[in-house]
Amino acid sequence: MKHLIFLLIFSLAGAFACPLKANEPVVTITTNVGVMKAKLYDNVPNHVKTFIERAKKGEYNGTLFTRVIKDFMIQGGAPDSRNASPGARVGFGDKDAEILPELRPEYFHKKGALAAPRQNDDVNPEKKSDMSQFFIVEGKVYRSGELDTLEKVKNYAIRKKALDLYYRPVKVQLQMLKMDNPREYNKRVAAINAKIDSMILATPGHLVFTDEQRKAYTTVGGCHHLDGIYTIFGELTEGFEVLDQIAAQKTDKYDRPLKDIRIVSITVENE
């Protein structure tokens, strides 16, 4: 039974991979614990171009996964991790490898998302990606109710402002209408709710999960709180079990695995 559940989880993860387009670049990430394959998106051109160039030059070969957090993500590729001594703190950024972000709203941090890390806004206000490294999302599976709560908490202030604007001025009239003309009451309330929803969607910083996000986050999982912050430029198509194996490694206080997980090579096809 455990084996069947294991197979089901990975078949679900694969089911959420977008279909491979003709001539879409595919990369094979060979590690010392297994192989992962990922497709690269054709509408995130600069990140894909930069990643492929670095991969072809072998700049990721021999580097480590330096930051590994279960139920979150695995991050590797940092130049300073090559030939690093055991226990050394590695995985620092490279400003010379930074490029401008290419955030695409249709991509989100579901399990297997391939993305570029970056420095925080206080030192990186342009949100530039550090292409000397990359990370792959493992994430966690959310319950539908958890997503509802996340939306409510995030949108609370916006909804309160909208209620003050659209509902409270007509509250007394609506209460009277509810008794005298329920059909008209329902019509007016629906119109007010539509205005409130529109205001939420038009306000920067709102949170409303799409149907696709809800389906992915409640089945294969992911990290919703990263959405809109990091540039996603590809996704795993194979090797989800390797992703989970790496994410489950025991780590030191800096999240570096105690056992070195090394990137042997990254090769490119269909480029």
C-alpha positions in Angstrom: 0.0 0.0 0.0 2.8 2.5 0.8 4.3 1.8 -2.6 1.0 2.5 -4.3 0.7 5.8 -2.4 4.3 6.7 -3.3 3.5 6.1 -7.0 0.3 8.2 -6.8 2.1 11.2 -5.4 4.6 11.3 -8.2 2.0 10.7 -10.9 0.1 13.6 -9.5 3.2 15.8 -9.6 3.8 14.9 -13.2 0.2 15.6 -14.1 0.6 19.2 -13.1 3.6 19.7 -15.5 2.6 21.7 -18.6 2.8 19.8 -21.8 6.2 20.0 -23.5 6.2 22.2 -26.6 8.1 21.4 -29.7 11.8 22.5 -29.4 11.3 23.6 -25.9 14.6 23.4 -24.0 14.9 20.5 -21.6 17.7 20.2 -19.0 19.0 17.1 -17.3 20.3 17.8 -13.8 22.5 14.9 -12.8 23.3 14.7 -9.1 25.2 12.2 -7.0 21.8 10.9 -5.7 19.8 10.8 -8.9 18.6 12.6 -12.0 16.0 15.3 -12.5 14.7 16.7 -15.8 13.1 20.1 -16.3 11.7 22.0 -19.2 12.4 25.7 -19.6 9.8 28.2 -20.5 9.9 30.0 -23.8 8.4 33.3 -22.5 11.1 33.9 -19.9 13.9 34.4 -22.4 16.7 36.1 -20.6 16.6 33.7 -17.6 16.5 30.7 -19.9 19.3 32.0 -22.1 21.5 32.8 -19.1 20.8 29.5 -17.4 21.6 27.5 -20.6 24.8 29.5 -21.2 26.0 28.9 -17.7 25.1 25.2 -17.9 26.9 24.7 -21.2 30.0 26.3 -19.8 29.8 23.8 -16.9 29.5 26.6 -14.3 27.0 24.5 -12.2 29.1 21.3 -12.5 30.7 20.2 -9.3 28.7 22.6 -7.1 26.5 21.7 -4.2 23.0 22.0 -3.1 23.9 24.5 -0.3 20.5 25.3 1.1 18.0 22.5 1.6 14.7 22.9 3.6 12.2 20.1 3.8 8.7 21.2 2.7 10.2 24.3 1.1 12.9 24.1 -1.5 16.4 23.0 -2.5 18.9 25.5 -3.8 22.2 24.8 -5.5 24.8 26.0 -8.1 26.7 28.6 -6.0 30.3 28.9 -7.3 31.7 29.1 -3.8 30.4 25.6 -3.0 32.7 23.8 -5.5 35.4 22.0 -3.5 34.0 23.4 -0.3 35.3 21.8 2.9 32.9 20.0 5.1 30.8 22.3 7.3 31.9 25.5 5.6 29.2 28.1 5.1 28.7 28.5 1.4 26.0 29.5 -1.1 26.7 33.3 -1.1 25.4 35.4 -4.0 27.3 36.7 -7.0 26.3 40.2 -8.0 28.1 39.8 -11.4 25.5 37.1 -12.2 22.4 39.2 -11.5 19.9 40.0 -14.2 16.6 41.8 -14.2 13.5 39.9 -13.2 11.0 38.4 -15.7 8.0 37.8 -13.4 5.1 36.0 -15.2 1.8 35.9 -13.5 0.8 32.6 -15.0 3.7 30.8 -13.3 3.5 30.0 -9.6 5.6 28.1 -7.0 4.0 24.7 -7.3 6.1 21.6 -6.5 8.9 21.3 -9.1 9.0 25.0 -10.1 12.5 26.0 -11.2 13.3 29.5 -10.2 16.1 32.0 -9.6 17.0 33.2 -6.1 17.8 36.8 -5.3 18.9 39.2 -2.5 16.3 41.0 -0.4 14.7 44.2 -1.5 16.7 46.4 0.9 19.9 45.6 -1.0 18.2 44.6 -4.3 15.4 47.1 -5.0 15.2 46.0 -8.6 14.5 42.4 -7.6 17.3 41.2 -9.8 17.8 37.4 -10.0 21.1 35.8 -9.1 21.7 33.3 -11.9 24.8 31.8 -10.3 22.3 29.6 -8.5 18.8 28.2 -8.8 16.2 26.6 -6.6 13.5 23.9 -7.1 10.3 24.1 -5.0 9.3 21.1 -2.9 6.7 22.9 -0.8 3.8 21.4 1.1 0.2 20.4 0.4 -2.4 22.9 1.6 -6.0 22.2 2.6 -8.6 24.2 0.7 -9.7 25.8 4.0 -6.1 27.0 4.6 -6.1 28.8 1.2 -9.4 30.4 2.1 -8.0 31.6 5.4 -4.8 33.0 3.7 -7.0 35.0 1.3 -9.2 36.4 4.1 -6.2 37.4 6.3 -4.3 39.0 3.4 -7.3 40.9 2.0 -8.8 41.9 5.4 -7.8 45.5 5.3 -8.9 46.0 1.6 -12.3 44.3 2.3 -12.9 46.5 5.3 -12.2 49.6 3.3 -14.5 48.4 0.5 -17.3 47.6 3.1 -17.0 51.1 4.5 -17.3 52.5 0.9 -20.0 50.4 -0.6 -22.0 48.6 2.2 -22.1 50.7 5.4 -23.7 53.8 3.8 -26.7 51.7 2.6 -26.8 49.2 5.5 -30.1 50.5 7.0 -31.8 50.6 3.6 -30.7 47.1 2.8 -32.1 45.8 6.1 -35.4 47.3 5.4 -35.4 46.0 1.8 -34.5 42.5 3.1 -37.9 42.3 4.7 -40.0 44.2 2.1 -38.4 42.9 -1.1 -36.1 39.9 -0.7 -35.5 39.5 -4.4 -34.3 43.2 -4.8 -32.3 42.8 -1.6 -30.4 39.8 -3.1 -29.8 41.8 -6.3 -28.4 44.8 -4.4 -26.2 42.7 -2.2 -24.8 40.8 -5.2 -24.0 44.1 -6.9 -22.2 45.4 -3.7 -20.2 42.1 -3.4 -19.1 42.5 -7.1 -17.8 46.0 -6.3 -16.0 44.7 -3.3 -14.4 41.9 -5.2 -13.4 44.3 -8.0 -11.7 46.6 -5.5 -9.8 43.7 -3.9 -8.5 42.6 -7.4 -7.6 46.1 -8.3 -5.6 46.7 -5.1 -1.8 45.9 -5.2 -0.9 43.2 -2.6 -4.2 41.3 -2.7 -4.3 37.6 -2.6 -6.8 35.5 -4.7 -5.8 32.0 -5.7 -6.7 31.0 -9.2 -8.5 27.6 -9.9 -5.2 26.3 -11.2 -3.3 27.4 -8.1 -5.9 25.9 -5.8 -5.8 22.6 -7.6 -2.0 22.4 -7.6 -1.5 23.6 -4.0 -4.1 21.2 -2.6 -2.7 18.1 -4.5 1.0 18.2 -5.3 1.7 21.3 -3.1 4.0 24.2 -3.3 5.0 27.5 -1.7 2.4 30.1 -2.3 4.1 32.8 -0.3 6.9 33.0 -2.9 4.5 33.9 -5.8 5.3 37.2 -7.5 8.6 37.5 -5.7 11.0 35.2 -7.7 11.3 34.6 -11.4 10.2 31.1 -12.3 11.8 30.0 -15.6 11.0 26.2 -15.8 9.6 23.2 -14.0 10.5 19.6 -13.3 9.1 16.9 -15.6 10.9 14.0 -14.1 12.8 13.2 -10.9 10.3 14.4 -8.2 11.5 11.5 -6.0 15.1 12.9 -6.3 13.8 16.3 -5.3 12.1 14.8 -2.2 15.2 12.8 -1.4 17.4 15.9 -1.4 14.9 18.0 0.5 14.8 15.3 3.3 18.5 15.5 3.9 19.7 16.3 7.4 21.3 19.8 7.5 23.5 22.0 9.6 22.3 25.3 11.1 22.8 27.1 7.8 20.6 24.5 6.0 23.6 22.9 4.2 23.2 19.1 4.0 25.5 17.2 6.2 26.1 14.8 3.3 27.3 16.7 0.2 24.6 16.6 -2.5 26.6 17.5 -5.6 25.5 18.6 -9.1 27.5 16.4 -11.4 26.3 18.0 -14.6 23.5 19.9 -16.3 23.0 19.1 -19.9 20.7 20.8 -22.4 18.5 19.3 -25.2 16.2 21.0 -27.8 18.1 24.3 -27.4 
